[in-house]
């Protein structure tokens, strides 16, 4: 057993974000045994040694619902929208991940960046090459992380170096599931990249694999960009909408994560909610590529689950602080004000729930995985001024969201193991 003494940021039983000024968190065999006021916990466990993290704030590791492992070096590539960006930067770069040695080296860099920014769980797209998924899972297993990932399926309308073949792609996906799903804390996501890059047979095959292996996930993109939507409508004229393409093929389901969800209509949103599927909301990516603005008001009305995501390399930062700030700004353009507690929830416990992992990660509470970070609210002079003057929890959170970056994250623990080297 190991204790950590610090201020504590956690969600209570009613999902209210609380700050406990002096807390003790006790970790036992990779899980959180206790997380409460120092005096009470220390009295119950007088023999447990604790490290002193004061004056830092111990907080749940962030959960990112959508990010592309092979796009780390695509970040900051300008383009006239999604489709030219894919063609000119993304596909050529992803082609390099056919090389196992390159993929293995990049998996380490990618995980370093997630962890540097305080992200301990993510839903990750590998490239279409089996080697990239093997490399990502192996690196995640070595670090003891809870990660969900899958090899991209893309047998259509894609350049040769990244296009896969229908039957082989499904055989490879099945082999990856059998090798990695449920190993350590890893999970597999069937990953049809987006409807324009997949044949019906490939998408149907992905849905059949998700049926055959309960507990696996599905992840894809939907309704991100006008040109993309028009293209999908031409490819699938029988579908009522872009989302309906997936629905007809059995891919709209619980444990499925739909990135973007910008241009959905009322019926799509109702269907998303009824199916138990979730949306990954990627505001920095949507702004960078000029895709559009997620409708937070309509999402609340429809009642579907959603979590925040960086969507690197379309997204411009791995930092949850940048993503939360962009979400706030996008919501304001729709005349809606998202509270800082709401933003934080959507990048921790709410994101975990959108993934179906709300009992495992996203909070610091008894029974949860011991995945947490320490935050230094004095990491920069301006942040120290602003956070020091905060008169409420909301003001304090906002100071971090607006002024914070990776410098704020000063410690990381995953599965109860302190991670060094940052
Ligand atoms: Zn994406």
Boltz pocket constraint, residues with backbone or C-beta under 6 A from the ligand:
constraints:
  - pocket:
      binder: B
      contacts: [[A, 66], [A, 68], [A, 221], [A, 259], [A, 311], [A, 312], [A, 314]]
      max_distance: 6.0
